[in-house]
């Protein structure tokens, strides 16, 4: 039977868009989570290319509820700041933004920062966008090392980007960047849309997968487990088979959950409960 450690299971807050940070943290602690992936977006954490809000109060709010911020994800899928922004000034501001994100991650206690390679315009030659992705991540890798943070790069859906949307592309990218602070993040939705499987991902990248957005889908959706078609236990079996020790993060984004995000988190956590090791259990994952 598949097993996970409770601290691996990580809540996120995109579906709490209409609720304040304290409401979200209370709900996620009550649901049973011990770890969160904090998203750098209003109303939960404010940042831009010039700086960010004070991190100590945010970290304390989480820790007072028994929560650890394991990963920090600056908003990276809208057109304010993008990894592969084409315009020179736009790209420079984006790089400053991600540098601030890495600094904030370090201060929040997060060891990972999740991002992607969105930003190339669809009329550009693929190679130009790809080269910009390599350049951007190579630049940010040094800052990541300075703050003790590893950048986890995920693939995305073809509606979001024309570059780095498949496993082979990500493998090539990581090889070209070739830095210990730039690794892979597996998103089950992007994976499913590409027709890929967790087995293929771990066979290809192995220990280079340091983070996951591990949610249900059809294959689109970013759904609570049980609302999609993915086989939860089979997917967890693959994580066990390859001794994955990173976070299993719940990126819930479908608007059906925005009115009652606390209820969605509670139901999602219950789906994982049969697989969570009891405290003190020394079994290896």
Secondary structure, 3 states (H helix, E strand, C coil): CCCECHHHEEECCHHHCCCCHHHHHHHHHHHCCCEEEEEECCCCCCECCCCECCHHHHHHHHHHCCCEEEEEEECCCCCCCCCCCCCHHHHHHHHHHHHHHHHHHHHHCCCEEEECCCCCCCCCCHHHHHHHHHHHHHHHHHHHHHCCCEEEEECCCCCCCCCCCCHHHHHHHHHHHCCCCEEEEEEHHHHHHCCCCHHHHHHHHHHHEEEEECCECCCCCCECCCCCCCCHHHHHHHHHHCCCCCEEEECCCCHHHCCCHHHHHHHHHHHHHCCECCCCCCCCC
